[in-house]
């Protein structure tokens, strides 16, 4: 366990406490906002990138990131506000402590996904391991499991040019010369 794991555990613990305070309904919709926002962002960021490049003539290397962010925020906000509407309906009925305990669970799960998605995106653009060294990654107990969990739940990460083009560049640099 290294400093990175301690930071992850603090963030996950705070998110769990926040989930306990908010309850299950908001945590589920917060989780859905993350999941659906990420999935839509990954699936449609290539399309929006093409639209931005064609309509605005921009060829910046940041267009895929900007496209992803626009779609992620828009879709995530829509799902979250549907959850707020459901919460207002459910406030009429007093929910049991089970709501709080389940909220804690979903808070922890949601933060693990946030961190996993952040690690995948960071790693795809951190070609020379400037942000996190290879030693730090290898010494972390949570780094690879969180990344793998996110990739398992959102397989579009492996197919998106947002992640793929930089991964191919890194792999190409590591291949032996003929």
N, C-alpha and C positions, 0 to 999 in steps of 0.2 A: 504494500500500500504506500502510495506516495502523496505528495501535496495535491496533485490533480484529483485523486480519489477523495481526499478530504474536502476539497471544494465541491466536487460532485455530491458528496453525502450531505454537506450543509445545504446546498441548493435543493436537493431532493427532500430533506427534512423540512425545510421552510415551506416547500410546496405541499408537502403532506399536511402540515399544520394549517396552511391556508385552505386546503381542501376540506379539512375537518371543520373549519369555521364556516365555509360556504355551503357545504352539504353536497349530496349526490347529484341533484338536478343540475346545478350550475357546473359542477365538475364534469359531468358527462357531456354537456353541451360545449364546455371549454375544450375537452378532449376531442370531441367531434369537429370543432372549429379548427383545431390544430391538424387533425388527420385529414379532413376533407380539404382544408386549405393547402396543406403540403401536397396532397395527391393532385389536386387541380393545378397547383403551381407548377409541379413537375410535368404534368401531361400537356399543359397549354402554354408553358413558357417558350417553347420552341416556336409555336405559331405566333405568339405575340412578338417575339424577337424578329421574326420575318416581317411582320406588319410594320414594326417600328423602323426597321432597316429600309424597307421599300418606301414607306410613306414619308419618312423624315430624313432619309439618306444618311443615317448615322451608322457608322461601322465600329463604334467603340467596343472594347472588349467587355464593358460592363453592361451591355444591352441584355444579355441573358439573365444577369442578376437582377436588373431593374424589372424585367418582364416577370420573373418569378415573384419578386416582392409585390408587384401590383396585384397579380392574381391571388397570391397567398393572402394578402390583407383584405381584399374585397370579398373573397369567398369565406374566409374565416370570420369576418365581421358579420356577414349575413347569417351564418350558422349560429354564432354566439347570440345575436339578438333574437333569434327564434327561441333559444333557450331562456332568455329573459322573459319572453312572453309566457312560456310554459311555467316558469317559476312563479309568475304572478297568479296563474290559475291554481297552482299547487299550494300557494300560501294560505288559501282558504282552509286546507286540511293541515293540521299540525302533524309533522313527520316525527318519527321516533328517533332515538339515538342511533339506530341503524343507518339513517340517512347521513349522520355525521361520520360514522365509521367508514361507510362506503365512500363518502367524499374524500376522506383521508387516502384511501386506496387509489382512487382515481387521480388525486393530486400528485401522488408519488409517480404513478404511471405516466401522467401527462408531462411531468418534468423530465422523466427518463427519455421520453420521445423528443422533447425540445432539445435536450443535450445531445441525443443521438443524431438528430437531423443537423444540428449545428456542427457536430464533429464531422459528419459526412461532407457537408458543404465546405467547411474549413479545410479539410484534408484535400479536397479536389482542387483548391486554389493555392494551397501551401505546398508548392512543388518541392521546395528544398528543405522542408521541415523547419522553417524559420520561426513559426509560431510555437509549435510543440516539437521538441526533439524526438528522435526515434527512441532514445533511451527512456524518456518520460512516458511515451506511449507503451513501450514494452513493459515498463515497471508498474503500469496502472492495472488494477484489478477490474475496473469498471469501463475503461475506454472501449475495448473491443466488444464486450457483451452489449453495451448500449448501442453501439454502431450496428452490430449484427441484428439486434432486436428491431431497430428501425428499418433496416434493409429488408428484413423478413416481412414486416408488416406493410412496407411500401416498396414493392419490387420495381416500381417505375424509376427509382433512383439508379438502378443498374442500366436502364435503357435511355436515360436522358442525356442529351449533349451537354447539359449544365454540369454534369459530373463526369461524363464519359470522355469528353475531349481532353480534359486535363489529366485524367487517369491514363489515357493512351500516351500522352506526351511523357508522363513520368515513367511508364513502362518502357517506352521506346528508348529513353535515356539509360535505362538499366540493362537493356539487352546487349549481349556481347557482339562486338564487330565481327564480320565474316572476313 
